[in-house]
């Protein structure tokens, strides 16, 4: 028996309408049904958010932060339910779902405090009889569109700073993974967040996005997803000049130099590639290893990859779960086969995992000697597939790492401090992990260069995204 869940609009739970099915990707079974909204209901949600805005923006930031703190406390109390829900709807191993839950709570706690630090400034005057100040004010009603691969934490990277800044938020989660957002709405309701300040909508993406783009009440849209959809939002926002924050696709390189801590580099590459079954915008998509350790690195990487336990994320010890759907599995297999036809060696994996006939599982796969024109070297492979290539010099490695339209994340392993600084300055990515493949943290900005997006989430920049800057010039008697 599956749950049938309603949506949260203007402080009320509405009865489910034309519910969509939520499927567990590990076994293909329907685990819940969640109601959808019409475009008219989205329009009404925007009106209700506009009505709630004056009181929310005037509320002291410390008080807004107290609401966020209560939401964090509620999610903390519901740890087991949240982690199980993420695994059921997304498929990721439960230990990784617990990690997502933990950083989600941390994001709420960080922005609960950061809202009180949105400082303006007094500017020295240049002309007699004038005084100048700069103040920060909330941008207005925000539409937040979250993806399926991290269904709770990537929603909160938008919702938490927007609320902290004084902006009402309408959250649209991915249709494949809405249950985490329903739990978030329950926490908002229990915490007493005023009606209209946080609302949850679900339904046809094109209709919801069109209303957010065309309705002048919506002052800002924040989106995580593919670069292709990001371009569509940019085109749609042109007429209204709706402000956008876009966290888009990635194609992260890993550079492993001869002088690296070898074991750390192997383990770090495993984490960067196989976390969340490779379904991450900052996942390692290309691994470049210096010639002196290339064959040794491949041997260790293959040995370690073969040890990864594949299965249902609810099982103990599982490290590789299912891909989100059949199409994702088909795309990954296509990338593997295309690389093989171009001369790459398949050192392990390369095919559907035989342990399940119902889920969308792929064996952890290592490819060697992958040519630069292979699909997996040019497009995101949202799967547990790691292409490995040899390089000779630092200059070559950096050039190949930067030879992409994306610039979200990059990783490197080296003990050379001078090289560390050169890589930090020369790699074209918004986040660079050096000897670290888990760089994301609440207090530091996250976002991409080139076609990986506009703007930043997290850190002080994360709340800046939801604030307007005003210059106030005052004439006075001297």
N, C-alpha and C positions, 0 to 999 in steps of 0.2 A: 504493500500500500504506500503510495507516494504522497508526500505533503503537497498541498495546494496553497501557495502563498500569495498574499496581496501586496500592493505597493503602498508607499508612504507619501501622502500628499497633504501639505498644509496642516501637519499635526494629526492626521487621521490615516488609519489603514483602510484602503479602499478594497472592495470585493474584487476577487480575481476576474478579469475579463479576457477572453480569448487567450488562455494561458499557453506559454511555450514550455516544452519539455527540457529538463536539464538531465543530461546523460553522463553517467560515469564512464570515462574513456578507458578504464581498465577492463570493463566487461560489457559495455554497450547497454547497460540497464538504465531505465529511467529512474532517477532518484527523487525528483520533485517536479512540480509544475508551478510556474510563477506567472502572475497576471501581466498584461501589457496595457499600455495607454494609447489613446488616440492623439492625434495632433492637437485637437481642441483641448484635451486635458493638459498637454504640455504648455499650450498658450495660457491656460488658467494657472498652471503652476508658476509660470513667469510672473503673472499678475500678482499672485499671492506672495511671491518672493519680493516683488517691488514694494508691496504694502508692508512687509516685515522689515524692510531695509532701514527705514529711519530710526526705529528703536534699537536695532542691532548695531548700527554704526555709531550711535550715540552712547551705547553702553561702554563703560570703561574697559579697556583692553584686559585688565586683570580679571574682570568678571567674565568676559568672554573666555578667557583662558581657564577659568574654573569649570565652565561647562565642558571644555575639551578634556580637562583633567578627570571629570566624572566619566566621560565616555571611555577614556583610557582605563580607568578602574574597572568599569563594567566588562570591557573586553579582556582585561587581565583575569577577572574572575571566571570568565567563560572560556578559558584557554583550551580545554579539551574539546569542547564543542566547535570552537573556531578552527582548530587545527584539523580536526576530522572533516569538517565541511570543506575546507580548502582542498584536501586530498580527494574527497569524493567527487567534487565538481571539476577539478583541474587535473588530478592524477598524480601530482608530485608526491614523492615519498614523505611520510608523515614527519620525519625529523626536519625536512626542509620546510614543510608547512608550519611547524612550530617556530622555525627561524623567521618566517614571514610574519607570523603572529607577533613575535617579540619585537621586531623592528617597527611594526605598525603601532604598537603601544608606545614605542620610543618616539616615533614621529609626532604622535599626539602630545606627548609630554613636552617635547622640544618646542613645538609651536604654541602650546599653552603659555609658555614663558616668553617666547620670542615676540608675541603680539604686543607686549608692553615695551618693546625696544625699537619701535618704528619711529626713530627720531627724525626731527627736522633740524634746522640750524639757523643761527643768526649770521648774516653776511655783512662784513664791514662795508660801509657806504663810501662812495667816491665823490658824491656831490652834496653840498650843505643842504639841510632841510629835508633829507630823505633817510629812511631806515628800511632795511630789507630783511625778510625772513623767508625761509623755505619750509613748507609743511607737507605732510603726507596724509592723504585721505583715501578711503577705500574706493575701488574702481566701480563697484556696483554689483548687480546680479551676475553670477558666474554659472556657466554650463560646464560641467566636468564630464569628460568621456574617458572611461577607464578600460583597459584591455583584459584579456582572459588569462594571461600567463602568470601574473601576480595579482589576483583579483582583489585582495584586500589592501595590500601595502601601496600599490600604485593608485588606487582610489584615494587613499589617505594622503598621499603626497600632494594631491590637489585640494581635497576637502579641508584638511587641517589648516594649512596656511591661509586659505581663502576665508574661512570662518574666523581665524585669529585676526585677520586684517580688517574684519567688519563687513564682509561680503556674504550675502545669502548664496547658497549653492544648490543647484539641481544636478544630481549625479545620475549618469546613464552608464551602468555597467555593461560588460559584454554579455550577449545573450547566452553564450555557452556557460558562463560562470557568474550568475547573479546572486547566488545564495550567500556569499560573503557580504555582499552589499546589503542584503536583507538583514543580516545580523547587525551590521553597522547602523542601519536605520533603527532597529530595535534598541540599540544602545543609545542613540540620539534621543529617542522617545523616552526611554527610562531616565536619562540624565536631565530631562526637562528642557531641552533646547526649544526655544519658542517656535510656535507654528510658522511655517513658511521659510524658516531660516535654513533648514536642510530638508530636501525632498528627493525622492527616489523614483525614477521613471525607467521603463523598459518597453521595448517595442521595436518597430521598424526603424533601423538606424537612419535611413535616408530622410524619413519624415521628421524624426526628432531633431536631427542635425539641421534640416532646412528651417525649422521653426526657431531654433537657437540662433541661426545665422541671420534670418530675415526680421526677427522681432527686435525692435530697438530697445526693449527692456533688458535684453541680454547684452551686457557690456563687454563680456570677456568669455572666451571658450578656451579651455585647457584640455589637451588631448594627448594620449599616448597610443601609438599604433604604427601602422606602416607608413612609409614615405609616400606611397601612392595615395593613400587616403588623406595624408597631410596636405598634399598638393591640391586635392579636391576642396579641402577646407579653406585653403588660401584663396582659391578661385571664388568660392562661395562667399568669402568675407569681403571681397573687393568692393562690392556694391555698397555695403553698409559700413565698411572700415571697422568691423568688429575686431577687437584686439584678440590675438591668438598667442598661446604658448603651446609649442609642439615638441613632443619628445618622440622621435621617429626611429627609423630603422638603424641598425648598426652592422658592422662587419669587422669586429675587433681582431687585430693581429696580436700574436704573442711572439716576442723576440727573445730567444734564449742564446746567450753569449757563452763562449768557451769558459769564461771566468766565473760563471754563475755557480751558486750552491746547487749542485746537480740534483740531489734528492728533493730539495725545495722546489726546483723548477718543474720536475716531473709531477709532483703532487699538486703544485699550483695550477699546472696546465689541466690536470684531471678536474680540479674544482671549476676552473674557468670555463671548461667545455661542457662538463656533464652535469653541473648543477641545474636543477629544474629540467633534467633530461635534455639539456641543450636548448630549451625554449626560453631564451632570454635575449633581450636586445643588446646586452653587453657580453654575451657568451663569446668565447674564443672561436672564431671562424677560420682563421688561418694561423698556423704555427710555423715560424721560421726559426731554424736551429743552425747555429754556426757549424761549419764543416768539421771542425776538430772533434765534436761530440755528437755528430748527427746520427751515426749508426747506433751508438750506445744509447742515445736518448730514445730512438725508435724502439729498441729492444725493451727498455724499461717501461716506456709508455704502453706498449702492447701488453706486456706482462701485467701491469697494473690495471689496464682496461678490462682484461679478461676476468679479473677478480670481482668486478662490479656486479652486484646482485641485481637482477632484473625481476620485476614483478609488480603486483598490486601494491600501491603506496601504503596501504594499511598494514601490510605484513612487516614484521620486525626485520630490520637489517637491509631492507630494499633501498638501493641507491639510484636505480634507473626505473622510472615509471613509464606509463604509456604516453604517446603523443596525443595531442588534443583530439584529433579526428582522423578519419581514413585519408582525407586529402593530404594532411600533413605527412602521413606515413608514405603515401605515394610520391610526394615531392622529394622526400629524403632518399628514397630508393632510386629515383630518377637521377638525383645529383651523384649518388655513388656510382651508378652504372655509367653515366656520362663521363665521369672522371676516369673510370677504368678504361673506357674506350679510347681516351686520350693519352693513355700510357701510365696512369697512376697504379701503384701496387696496393691491393687490399690486404692488409696485414692481419686484420681480425674483424669479425663481424661482417657487415655488408648486406645483411638480409633481415627479413622479419624474424623476430624472436619466436622460436617454435613452442614456447611454454604456454601460449594462449591463442585460442582460435577466435576469441570474441573481442579482445582489446587491440589497441593500435600500438603494438610494441615493436621496437627496432633494436637489434643487437648493438651494443657499443662498438663503434667502427673507427678504425685507424687507417688512413690512407697515406701512402708515402710517395714522394717524387711527383707531387701533383702539379701539372702545368698551370701557369698563370691564367690561361684562357678557359680553364674548366669552370663550369657553372658554380661550383661550390667555392671558387676563389673570387667570384664576382657578385654572387647573390647570397643573402642570408640563408643558412641551412639551419632551420629551427628544429634541430634533432641531434642525437648523440653521435655526431660524425665529426671527426677531427682530421683535417688535411694537414700534412706536414711537408715542409720544403727545406732545402738546404740553402744557406747563404755563406758568403765568404767574408765580407767586410761590413762594418757598421753603416757606412754610407749606402751600400746596397740594401741592407735590411730596412733602413728608414725609408728609402725611396719606394721600396716594394710595399711597405706597410701603409704609406700615404697614398698609394696609387688606387684610390677608390673614391667614389662620390660620398661615402659615409665618413663620419668622424665622431662617433659616440664614445668609444672606449678603446684603450690600447694597453697592453701589458708588456713588461720586459723583466728579464732576470739577468742581473749583473752585479759584481762586487766593485766595479770601477766607479768611484765617486765623480770623476770628471765626465765619464760617459753618462752617468745618471742625470747630470744637469743638461747635457746635450740632448738626451732623449726627451726630457721634460720640455725643453724649448722647441724641439724640432718635430716631434710626433704630433700629427694633426688630429687630436681627439680632445673631447671635453673632460674626460676622466682618464687619467693615466695611472696605472698601478705598477710600481716598480718593486719587485720582490713581494708583491701583494696582489692577489686576484680576488679579494673581497673588499674593494675600496669604498663602497657606498656607505655613507653615515649621515645621520640626521643633520649634523651641524655644518656640512660642506656641500657646495652646490653640485648639481647633477644636470647635465644637458649636453647637447651635441654641437659640433661644427659642421660646416658644409650642409649636406642634405639630411643630416641626422636631427635637425630641428631648430627651433627658435626658443630662446629664453632658457631659464634654469629653474629647477626645482630644488628643494631642501636648502639648508643654510639660510643666511639672511637674505640671499637672493631669492629664495623660495617664497618669502612673504612679499618682497619687493614686486613680484609679478602681479600682485593683486592691489597695488597702491598706485595712486596718481601723485605726481609731484607738482606742487603749486608754489609759484613765487609771489610773495606779497610785498608790494612796495608802498611805503607809507610816507606821505608828505607831512611835515610838522614844522612848527615855529622853532626857530633857533635863538 
